[in-house]
Amino acid sequence: MDEKQDAVVVEQQKQVNGVAYESLPETTIAVSRTHERQFFQKDTYSPANNEAICDWNTGAKFINPRRSYLTFVVKSVGAGSTITSLGRGSVMNFIRRVVVTSRSGTELSRTEDYNILMAKELRYSCTSDYLSTFATDLMGYKDDGTLLDTAIPEAGRRFIIPLEMVSPFFCGDGKTMIPPQAAAGLRVQLTFAPFEQAVAGIAGGASSYTVDGISFHLSTTMMVDSWQRQLAMESARDGLTYSYPEWHTSQSSTAGSNLSIEVRKAVARALSAYVVTKVGADSTGADNMESDDWKTTSFEWRLGSMYPSQQPLKNAEESYFIAQSMSDGGVLDCKRPNGVSKTYFDSGDGIIAVSLERNDVMLNGVLNIGGLPTNNSRVLSVNATFSDAVAKTHFVFMKHLRVAKFYVDNVVIAE
């Protein structure tokens, strides 16, 4: 063995035996990191003037969405009044729509029925520990779906929503920062929900709510000049590729015991889909974020000529397992159970779910990109039957991958 090989062996042995005391090389290309606040056009909003707009002014800085958040104060309207419950949801109940557009006006993401979607995503995607700590303390989540840990009084209560939960655009691929070509001049538009939909319990004659002191708190990073130039050249030449999930939302109503829905959205990679079924009108005395009790006697998804399940599912136990499989949580991973038990699934959290991944690689917290294409000739459809024949409203959420290329002055949606 020559001296070079011998040195390599010695270095390997030092690492394995824990006796390597050399200083680690400098790996960062960041100059500084700061937290910056981005303010909305107004300081106070209500369901009556429910459109809130914020234009980001971040310059040449990169944004880390995992360390950024949206914050605001919710106040109950009415002398001595209190909002006592948000049901199965959280502070996200107060937001009905989220739209993200680039500075050139290109719509990057639109999430309709955001509060209904996130009431399910929060419980299916987050661990029980997360729900009982951060989500409870800062997002107004309550595990039993009855009362807030701290009610929302007339004086108000401040909440925090992690930026990744505000819009799927901010999720990215789970490991990439938002480049300045995307962040600078980015517009985020929030539409607040009607009072009757957002809350599930009131006291003292509460008649509405207001949102005060709303702002984004962004974790920004400035890179060294050489890397700024390199990325600017790449953006001008080929564009910076930014991948992120997106939700397509549609609604359907039924009066009988049969459901048949077709999703005709054309996408390059559909990842998953599910149906949330609700009964009755929104009311401050009801949990408007819960699903109807599980009364599905049979359901089957189809994509073109492909059937994700070879036979229709006809019992709650298998339906519960499929829902957990789609979200990669609960019964599939004993180390990270989510907030949906079988009891909750049967009474308030039930969804008609399907995974459209082409492979079986499910990586926690990482964007899967093995979805299937949908178009007019390859329609995603679901058929279901229920044990009762009452009027129902069905919200269909299809998750798909979107790829954007950010250039110096504009953005192109590639998929």
Residue, then its C-alpha position, 0 to 999 in steps of 0.5 A: m500500500d502506497e503512502k496515499q492509500d495509507a493516508v486515506v485508510v488512516e483518515q477513515q479510521k480516525q472518522v470511524n473511531g471518533v478521533a478526528y479533530e480537524s476543523l470543518p471547512e467553511t461551507t456556507i455561501a450566505v453573508s447574513r440572515t435576518h427576519e423581515r416583516q412585510f405589511f399588508q395594505k391595511d391593518t384591519y380587515s373583517p368579513a365585510n371587506n375581506e380581501a387582504i393584499c401584501d406585496w413583498n419587498t424583499g429585494a435580492k434576498f432568498i426566503n426560507p419558508r420553513r422559518s417564516y410565518l404569517t401572524f395576525v390578531v383575531k378579535s370578537v365583535g360585540a361588547g364582552s363577546t367571545i369566540t369559544s370554538l373553532g371546531r376541528g379547524s384552527v385559525m386557518n378557519f378564518i381564511r377562505r382563499v389564498v392567491v399568490t401571483s408573481r410581480s409580472g402578474t402570473e398566477l402561481s397558486r390559487t387555493e379555494d376552500y382553503n379553510i376546509l382543506m387545511a382542517k384536513e391537512l393539519r390533522y392528516s399531515c401533522t404528528s400528534d405531538y405537533l398538534s398538541t404543542f405548536a398547533t395548540d399554542l399558536m394556531g388555535y387547534k384543539d384536539d377534541g374539536t370542541l373548545l379553544d384552549t384560550a378563547i378569542p375575546e373582544a380584546g383579541r388573541r394573536f395567532i401564527i401560521p407557518l408560511e408553508m401552510v399559508s400556500p402550497f407554493f411556499c412548500g416548494d420541494g421541501k428543501t429549496m429556498i424561494p429565490p429573489q426572482a420569485a420573492a421580490g414583488l410577490r403578491v399574496q392575497l387572502t380572502f377571509a371567510p364568513f363569520e358563520q363558516a369560520v367559528a363553531g361556538i360563540a358567547g356574549g352575543a358575538s356577531s362577527y370578527t376582525v383581523d388586526g395587525i396582520s403581517f408576514h415575518l420572513s426569514t431572509t438570507m443574502m448570498v455572497d456576490s459571486w453566487q448572486r451573479q451566478l444565479a442571476m446569469e442562470s436565471a437570465r439564461d435558463g430560468l430558475t426551476y422551482s417545483y411545488p405542489e398545488w391544489h385544484t378544488s371543485q364542488s358538487s352537490t347531491a340529493g340522493s345516495n349516489l355520488s359521481i364526480e369528474v375532475r377535468k383539470a389537465v395536469a402533468r402529475a396528479l399526486s393524490a385526491y380526496v373528497v370531503t362531504k358536508v351536510g347542512a348550512d354553515s352556522t356558528g353553532a356547528d362545526n363547519m370544518e368537520s366531514d359528515d359521519w362516515k356513511t359511505t357504503s362503497f367508493e371507487w376512483r378511476l383515472g382514464s382506464m386505470y383503477p387505483s383500487q382493483q375493487p370498490l372499497k366497501n367498509a370504513e376500516e379499509s377506507y381509513f387505511i387508504a386515507q392514512s396511506m395517501s397522507d403517509g401517516g397514522v397507521l403506516d408509521c408508528k413513530r409519527p402518528n397523526g391526529v386522525s384516529k379511527t373514531y375521528f375518521d368515523s365521525g368528522d374526519g372521514i375522506i374518500a381518498v386515493s393516492l396517484e403516485r406511480n411508485d411506492v416511494m413515500l418520503n416523509g416531508v419530501l415532495n413526491i414527483g411520481g404522479l400521473p397525468t390527467n386531461n380531457s381524455r384521461v379524466l379523474s373520477v370518483n363514484a360512491t354510494f351512501s347509506d342515507a339519501v340526504a342533501k350533501t355538499h362534496f369538496v374535491f381536492m386534487k393535489h398535483l405538481r407544478v413547475a415554474k421557471f423564474y427568469v429575471d423579469n417574468v415567470v413561465i409555468a412549465e407544468 
